[in-house]
């Protein structure tokens, strides 16, 4: 190959690289819609932790559900304990949370600010409440995924070491039964 042909070819490659590289880089910055998952896997534990922490955040010196690794508990329940209907409900809930976070905020749920996470979960809470009202009225309705996530978050958190010892007053020795115990304002409930 002659030197002149080589320089012309390399010059056109350089121009092509200079003009296509910025377009390629910018196209990589556009958010990609989430792909619906077919099953809940261990890769979803961080997302489950984020959901649990938005349901039960930490306050002052008491850590929240994420610190108690509630996502791992939720995944264990999914893998080992939940009925098939509840597994499907949990899976559909994760897919819906992903889809709603992308549709409203063009981001995945884990990357959202705390206020946006709480906004989404408050809407799911309201939907779940409406579903419960319909069910109580005898109308045919399905269960809502938020109720499942909330109950798993609470049971996982309060059965963890953090929930048992930091969110409650830990009393390792059972005592006699006392029916009414007055609580001072701000006092933690007995564990």
C-alpha positions, 0 to 999 in steps of 0.5 A: 500500500502506498503511503498516500493511500494509507494516509487517506484511509487513516484520515477517513477512519479518524473522521469517522471515529470523531463524528461517531464517538460522541453520538455513541457516547450520548446514546449510552446516556439515555435510560434503557427501559427495564426488562421484565424479570421471569423470576426473583434471583439473588441479584434482586436482593439490593432492590429488595433492600431498597424497597424494605428501607423505603417502607421502614427507614431508619430514624436517629440511632435506630437503623432501618430495614436495609441495615437489618438485611431485610432484602436477604430475608425476603429473598429467602422467603421467596425461595423457600417459604412462599406459596406459588401465588405469593411468589408470582405476586412478588415477581409482578411487584418487582417488575411493576416497581421497575416499570413505574420508576422508569416511566415516572423518573427515567431511572431504576428504583435503587437510584432514586432519591429517598423522596421519590422512593417514598412517593412510589411506595405511598401510592402502592400503599394507597392502592393496597388499602383500596384493594383491601376495602374492596375485598372487605366489601365482598367485591372480587379483587386480587391481592396487592403486592405492596401488602406482601412486601410490607408484611415481609419487611416487618417480619424480617426486620423485627426478627433480625438482631437490629430489630429485636435489640435496637428498635425494641427494648430487648428483654431476654428473660421472660417475666410474669404477665402484666396486662397494662404497662404505661409507656412514657412518650417516645418509649420503645415497645417491649420486645 
